[in-house]
Amino acid sequence: MNRTLAVGLALTVLGLAGYVFGLVASYPGRAFSITGVMVGVTLLAIGNATPSEEPR
């Protein structure tokens, strides 16, 4: 598994868990869970992308 893909998956899952927990109980810094989801989804997209074919 690609390291970028794994980090993106972990950030997305943790961000979603933080968001759901933030709906139940307010805690300081809960807005960062949305940032974690956005960064996680971005890293998932980068890690899942196919390499570009550059001419040599």
PDB file as gemmi writes it, atoms N, CA and C in Angstrom:
CRYST1    1.000    1.000    1.000  90.00  90.00  90.00 P 1                      
ATOM      1  N   MET A   1       0.849  -1.175   0.000  1.00  0.00           N  
ATOM      2  CA  MET A   1       0.000   0.000   0.000  1.00  0.00           C  
ATOM      3  C   MET A   1       0.889   1.231   0.000  1.00  0.00           C  
ATOM      4  N   ASN A   2       0.511   2.198  -0.777  1.00  0.00           N  
ATOM      5  CA  ASN A   2       1.222   3.453  -0.878  1.00  0.00           C  
ATOM      6  C   ASN A   2       1.134   4.226   0.446  1.00  0.00           C  
ATOM      7  N   ARG A   3       2.236   4.827   0.858  1.00  0.00           N  
ATOM      8  CA  ARG A   3       2.256   5.552   2.131  1.00  0.00           C  
ATOM      9  C   ARG A   3       1.302   6.743   2.114  1.00  0.00           C  
ATOM     10  N   THR A   4       1.252   7.465   1.004  1.00  0.00           N  
ATOM     11  CA  THR A   4       0.345   8.613   0.892  1.00  0.00           C  
ATOM     12  C   THR A   4      -1.108   8.165   0.980  1.00  0.00           C  
ATOM     13  N   LEU A   5      -1.407   7.058   0.352  1.00  0.00           N  
ATOM     14  CA  LEU A   5      -2.763   6.516   0.399  1.00  0.00           C  
ATOM     15  C   LEU A   5      -3.139   6.106   1.824  1.00  0.00           C  
ATOM     16  N   ALA A   6      -2.199   5.486   2.536  1.00  0.00           N  
ATOM     17  CA  ALA A   6      -2.468   5.052   3.911  1.00  0.00           C  
ATOM     18  C   ALA A   6      -2.670   6.239   4.844  1.00  0.00           C  
ATOM     19  N   VAL A   7      -1.848   7.265   4.697  1.00  0.00           N  
ATOM     20  CA  VAL A   7      -2.000   8.460   5.547  1.00  0.00           C  
ATOM     21  C   VAL A   7      -3.318   9.162   5.234  1.00  0.00           C  
ATOM     22  N   GLY A   8      -3.675   9.231   3.965  1.00  0.00           N  
ATOM     23  CA  GLY A   8      -4.950   9.845   3.585  1.00  0.00           C  
ATOM     24  C   GLY A   8      -6.139   9.098   4.148  1.00  0.00           C  
ATOM     25  N   LEU A   9      -6.063   7.780   4.106  1.00  0.00           N  
ATOM     26  CA  LEU A   9      -7.144   6.969   4.664  1.00  0.00           C  
ATOM     27  C   LEU A   9      -7.251   7.169   6.175  1.00  0.00           C  
ATOM     28  N   ALA A  10      -6.111   7.188   6.850  1.00  0.00           N  
ATOM     29  CA  ALA A  10      -6.115   7.379   8.309  1.00  0.00           C  
ATOM     30  C   ALA A  10      -6.661   8.752   8.688  1.00  0.00           C  
ATOM     31  N   LEU A  11      -6.232   9.801   7.982  1.00  0.00           N  
ATOM     32  CA  LEU A  11      -6.729  11.148   8.286  1.00  0.00           C  
ATOM     33  C   LEU A  11      -8.221  11.271   8.021  1.00  0.00           C  
ATOM     34  N   THR A  12      -8.687  10.648   6.957  1.00  0.00           N  
ATOM     35  CA  THR A  12     -10.114  10.709   6.640  1.00  0.00           C  
ATOM     36  C   THR A  12     -10.944  10.014   7.715  1.00  0.00           C  
ATOM     37  N   VAL A  13     -10.512   8.838   8.119  1.00  0.00           N  
ATOM     38  CA  VAL A  13     -11.250   8.093   9.147  1.00  0.00           C  
ATOM     39  C   VAL A  13     -11.219   8.838  10.482  1.00  0.00           C  
ATOM     40  N   LEU A  14     -10.054   9.333  10.866  1.00  0.00           N  
ATOM     41  CA  LEU A  14      -9.959  10.072  12.134  1.00  0.00           C  
ATOM     42  C   LEU A  14     -10.758  11.377  12.089  1.00  0.00           C  
ATOM     43  N   GLY A  15     -10.718  12.046  10.954  1.00  0.00           N  
ATOM     44  CA  GLY A  15     -11.487  13.281  10.815  1.00  0.00           C  
ATOM     45  C   GLY A  15     -12.984  13.041  10.895  1.00  0.00           C  
ATOM     46  N   LEU A  16     -13.451  11.972  10.247  1.00  0.00           N  
ATOM     47  CA  LEU A  16     -14.879  11.645  10.324  1.00  0.00           C  
ATOM     48  C   LEU A  16     -15.295  11.253  11.737  1.00  0.00           C  
ATOM     49  N   ALA A  17     -14.425  10.493  12.414  1.00  0.00           N  
ATOM     50  CA  ALA A  17     -14.731  10.122  13.798  1.00  0.00           C  
ATOM     51  C   ALA A  17     -14.765  11.360  14.695  1.00  0.00           C  
ATOM     52  N   GLY A  18     -13.839  12.273  14.479  1.00  0.00           N  
ATOM     53  CA  GLY A  18     -13.836  13.520  15.257  1.00  0.00           C  
ATOM     54  C   GLY A  18     -15.059  14.367  14.982  1.00  0.00           C  
ATOM     55  N   TYR A  19     -15.507  14.379  13.733  1.00  0.00           N  
ATOM     56  CA  TYR A  19     -16.694  15.145  13.384  1.00  0.00           C  
ATOM     57  C   TYR A  19     -17.940  14.562  14.052  1.00  0.00           C  
ATOM     58  N   VAL A  20     -18.083  13.248  13.993  1.00  0.00           N  
ATOM     59  CA  VAL A  20     -19.242  12.598  14.616  1.00  0.00           C  
ATOM     60  C   VAL A  20     -19.217  12.799  16.125  1.00  0.00           C  
ATOM     61  N   PHE A  21     -18.038  12.657  16.722  1.00  0.00           N  
ATOM     62  CA  PHE A  21     -17.925  12.888  18.160  1.00  0.00           C  
ATOM     63  C   PHE A  21     -18.230  14.345  18.496  1.00  0.00           C  
ATOM     64  N   GLY A  22     -17.850  15.268  17.613  1.00  0.00           N  
ATOM     65  CA  GLY A  22     -18.145  16.683  17.825  1.00  0.00           C  
ATOM     66  C   GLY A  22     -19.626  17.008  17.745  1.00  0.00           C  
ATOM     67  N   LEU A  23     -20.398  16.183  17.037  1.00  0.00           N  
ATOM     68  CA  LEU A  23     -21.839  16.381  17.003  1.00  0.00           C  
ATOM     69  C   LEU A  23     -22.487  16.013  18.338  1.00  0.00           C  
ATOM     70  N   VAL A  24     -21.890  15.046  19.014  1.00  0.00           N  
ATOM     71  CA  VAL A  24     -22.445  14.563  20.280  1.00  0.00           C  
ATOM     72  C   VAL A  24     -22.015  15.450  21.439  1.00  0.00           C  
ATOM     73  N   ALA A  25     -20.728  15.763  21.504  1.00  0.00           N  
ATOM     74  CA  ALA A  25     -20.192  16.570  22.608  1.00  0.00           C  
ATOM     75  C   ALA A  25     -19.213  17.583  22.051  1.00  0.00           C  
ATOM     76  N   SER A  26     -19.354  18.821  22.470  1.00  0.00           N  
ATOM     77  CA  SER A  26     -18.421  19.841  21.983  1.00  0.00           C  
ATOM     78  C   SER A  26     -17.094  19.723  22.734  1.00  0.00           C  
ATOM     79  N   TYR A  27     -16.024  19.867  21.994  1.00  0.00           N  
ATOM     80  CA  TYR A  27     -14.694  19.825  22.586  1.00  0.00           C  
ATOM     81  C   TYR A  27     -13.832  20.856  21.864  1.00  0.00           C  
ATOM     82  N   PRO A  28     -12.781  21.345  22.525  1.00  0.00           N  
ATOM     83  CA  PRO A  28     -11.933  22.350  21.878  1.00  0.00           C  
ATOM     84  C   PRO A  28     -11.216  21.763  20.661  1.00  0.00           C  
ATOM     85  N   GLY A  29     -11.183  22.502  19.592  1.00  0.00           N  
ATOM     86  CA  GLY A  29     -10.496  22.063  18.395  1.00  0.00           C  
ATOM     87  C   GLY A  29     -11.291  21.153  17.495  1.00  0.00           C  
ATOM     88  N   ARG A  30     -12.579  21.048  17.696  1.00  0.00           N  
ATOM     89  CA  ARG A  30     -13.358  20.109  16.881  1.00  0.00           C  
ATOM     90  C   ARG A  30     -13.473  20.559  15.431  1.00  0.00           C  
ATOM     91  N   ALA A  31     -13.246  21.834  15.149  1.00  0.00           N  
ATOM     92  CA  ALA A  31     -13.290  22.303  13.764  1.00  0.00           C  
ATOM     93  C   ALA A  31     -12.138  21.723  12.945  1.00  0.00           C  
ATOM     94  N   PHE A  32     -11.073  21.297  13.609  1.00  0.00           N  
ATOM     95  CA  PHE A  32      -9.946  20.711  12.892  1.00  0.00           C  
ATOM     96  C   PHE A  32     -10.294  19.346  12.302  1.00  0.00           C  
ATOM     97  N   SER A  33     -11.394  18.749  12.745  1.00  0.00           N  
ATOM     98  CA  SER A  33     -11.792  17.466  12.161  1.00  0.00           C  
ATOM     99  C   SER A  33     -12.192  17.641  10.700  1.00  0.00           C  
ATOM    100  N   ILE A  34     -12.792  18.772  10.358  1.00  0.00           N  
ATOM    101  CA  ILE A  34     -13.143  19.044   8.965  1.00  0.00           C  
ATOM    102  C   ILE A  34     -11.876  19.206   8.131  1.00  0.00           C  
ATOM    103  N   THR A  35     -10.877  19.891   8.707  1.00  0.00           N  
ATOM    104  CA  THR A  35      -9.598  20.038   8.012  1.00  0.00           C  
ATOM    105  C   THR A  35      -8.952  18.677   7.793  1.00  0.00           C  
ATOM    106  N   GLY A  36      -9.032  17.813   8.783  1.00  0.00           N  
ATOM    107  CA  GLY A  36      -8.477  16.470   8.646  1.00  0.00           C  
ATOM    108  C   GLY A  36      -9.141  15.682   7.533  1.00  0.00           C  
ATOM    109  N   VAL A  37     -10.450  15.826   7.406  1.00  0.00           N  
ATOM    110  CA  VAL A  37     -11.180  15.138   6.337  1.00  0.00           C  
ATOM    111  C   VAL A  37     -10.753  15.688   4.979  1.00  0.00           C  
ATOM    112  N   MET A  38     -10.649  17.011   4.851  1.00  0.00           N  
ATOM    113  CA  MET A  38     -10.268  17.606   3.569  1.00  0.00           C  
ATOM    114  C   MET A  38      -8.856  17.198   3.161  1.00  0.00           C  
ATOM    115  N   VAL A  39      -7.920  17.244   4.101  1.00  0.00           N  
ATOM    116  CA  VAL A  39      -6.546  16.842   3.791  1.00  0.00           C  
ATOM    117  C   VAL A  39      -6.490  15.343   3.497  1.00  0.00           C  
ATOM    118  N   GLY A  40      -7.244  14.557   4.250  1.00  0.00           N  
ATOM    119  CA  GLY A  40      -7.266  13.119   4.028  1.00  0.00           C  
ATOM    120  C   GLY A  40      -7.791  12.740   2.660  1.00  0.00           C  
ATOM    121  N   VAL A  41      -8.859  13.376   2.233  1.00  0.00           N  
ATOM    122  CA  VAL A  41      -9.428  13.091   0.922  1.00  0.00           C  
ATOM    123  C   VAL A  41      -8.444  13.518  -0.176  1.00  0.00           C  
ATOM    124  N   THR A  42      -7.773  14.640   0.030  1.00  0.00           N  
ATOM    125  CA  THR A  42      -6.776  15.090  -0.944  1.00  0.00           C  
ATOM    126  C   THR A  42      -5.628  14.086  -1.050  1.00  0.00           C  
ATOM    127  N   LEU A  43      -5.140  13.604   0.084  1.00  0.00           N  
ATOM    128  CA  LEU A  43      -4.058  12.624   0.066  1.00  0.00           C  
ATOM    129  C   LEU A  43      -4.516  11.296  -0.534  1.00  0.00           C  
ATOM    130  N   LEU A  44      -5.766  10.931  -0.303  1.00  0.00           N  
ATOM    131  CA  LEU A  44      -6.307   9.727  -0.940  1.00  0.00           C  
ATOM    132  C   LEU A  44      -6.289   9.866  -2.458  1.00  0.00           C  
ATOM    133  N   ALA A  45      -6.667  11.033  -2.949  1.00  0.00           N  
ATOM    134  CA  ALA A  45      -6.679  11.262  -4.390  1.00  0.00           C  
ATOM    135  C   ALA A  45      -5.263  11.237  -4.961  1.00  0.00           C  
ATOM    136  N   ILE A  46      -4.315  11.824  -4.252  1.00  0.00           N  
ATOM    137  CA  ILE A  46      -2.929  11.841  -4.720  1.00  0.00           C  
ATOM    138  C   ILE A  46      -2.343  10.429  -4.678  1.00  0.00           C  
ATOM    139  N   GLY A  47      -2.599   9.706  -3.608  1.00  0.00           N  
ATOM    140  CA  GLY A  47      -2.049   8.373  -3.466  1.00  0.00           C  
ATOM    141  C   GLY A  47      -2.646   7.362  -4.412  1.00  0.00           C  
ATOM    142  N   ASN A  48      -3.852   7.632  -4.897  1.00  0.00           N  
ATOM    143  CA  ASN A  48      -4.535   6.692  -5.788  1.00  0.00           C  
ATOM    144  C   ASN A  48      -4.326   7.049  -7.259  1.00  0.00           C  
ATOM    145  N   ALA A  49      -3.667   8.166  -7.536  1.00  0.00           N  
ATOM    146  CA  ALA A  49      -3.470   8.615  -8.912  1.00  0.00           C  
ATOM    147  C   ALA A  49      -2.435   7.740  -9.619  1.00  0.00           C  
ATOM    148  N   THR A  50      -2.614   7.613 -10.895  1.00  0.00           N  
ATOM    149  CA  THR A  50      -1.629   6.869 -11.687  1.00  0.00           C  
ATOM    150  C   THR A  50      -0.477   7.811 -12.023  1.00  0.00           C  
ATOM    151  N   PRO A  51       0.730   7.294 -12.121  1.00  0.00           N  
ATOM    152  CA  PRO A  51       1.862   8.166 -12.443  1.00  0.00           C  
ATOM    153  C   PRO A  51       1.740   8.726 -13.855  1.00  0.00           C  
ATOM    154  N   SER A  52       2.213   9.950 -14.005  1.00  0.00           N  
ATOM    155  CA  SER A  52       2.139  10.579 -15.315  1.00  0.00           C  
ATOM    156  C   SER A  52       3.215  10.022 -16.227  1.00  0.00           C  
ATOM    157  N   GLU A  53       2.935  10.034 -17.496  1.00  0.00           N  
ATOM    158  CA  GLU A  53       3.887   9.536 -18.485  1.00  0.00           C  
ATOM    159  C   GLU A  53       4.575  10.735 -19.126  1.00  0.00           C  
ATOM    160  N   GLU A  54       5.770  11.027 -18.655  1.00  0.00           N  
ATOM    161  CA  GLU A  54       6.522  12.145 -19.206  1.00  0.00           C  
ATOM    162  C   GLU A  54       7.456  11.633 -20.294  1.00  0.00           C  
ATOM    163  N   PRO A  55       7.528  12.353 -21.392  1.00  0.00           N  
ATOM    164  CA  PRO A  55       8.478  11.935 -22.437  1.00  0.00           C  
ATOM    165  C   PRO A  55       9.905  12.123 -21.956  1.00  0.00           C  
ATOM    166  N   ARG A  56      10.776  11.214 -22.379  1.00  0.00           N  
ATOM    167  CA  ARG A  56      12.176  11.318 -21.970  1.00  0.00           C  
ATOM    168  C   ARG A  56      13.032  11.891 -23.049  1.00  0.00           C  
TER     169      ARG A  56                                                      
END                                                                             
